[in-house]
Amino acid sequence: MFLTIRGHLLVEWDYREAYDKRLLAICDRLYVLTLDDWQESVSVAADMKLARSMGKSSRFYDPEGA
C-alpha cells in the first residue's frame, strides 16, 4: 500500500500505520510487489504482520516474472 501526497511517497511505517489498518480492514488480502530489497522493508513486514493479525492472506507479485 502506498500513500502519496502531492506526488511525494510517504514510506515511514509510523506515519502509515493507521491508514494501512483502515485500508486492510476493507481488503480481502494484501498483495506485495516484490521489487528490489522488498524483504528488508520494515513497512512491508509490518503490513504483512498486520494482515495476518486480521486473518488476511498475503500474495506476492513479481513484476519480472509477470
N, C-alpha and C positions, 0 to 999 in steps of 0.2 A: 504494500500500500504506500502510495506516495501522496504527500500533501504539498501543493505548490501555492505560493502567494506571490503574485506579481512576477511570475517566471522564475522565482528562486525556490530551489528544492530544500525543504526543511527535513533533515535526516536524523536529528537528535531524538532518541527514544524518549527522553524526559518530556520533550515537548509534545510528541505524537501519541503518547500512551493513551490518554483519554479519548482522542479522536479514533485511534485504532480499535479500542474497546467498543465504541459505539458502532463502528463500521462492521467489525467482525460479528457483532450481535445479529445483524440482519443478513449475513452471508452464510452460504451453505458450507463453504470450505475456503481455505487460504491457498492461493497459487503463489509459488515462489519462483521468480525469474532468476535463473542461475547464471548471473553474469560473473565476471572475474571477481574473485575474493568474496563471494556471497557467504561462504561458510564462516568467514571471520567477522561478519557484520553483527554487532550487538543488537541492532534493532530487528534484523531478520530472526535471530534466535529468540528474541523476546516475543515477536509476533507469533512464531511457531509455538512457543510455550503457552501463550495466551489462547491461541486457537485450540490447543489440546485441552486446556482447562475448561473450555467452553464446549468440549465434545465435538469439535470441528476437525476434519482431516486437513492435511496439507498435501498439495500436489506440486510437482516440480515441472518447470518448463525450461528446456534448454534451447535457446534460440539458434544455436549452432547445429543442433540435431533435428530441427523442425523441417 
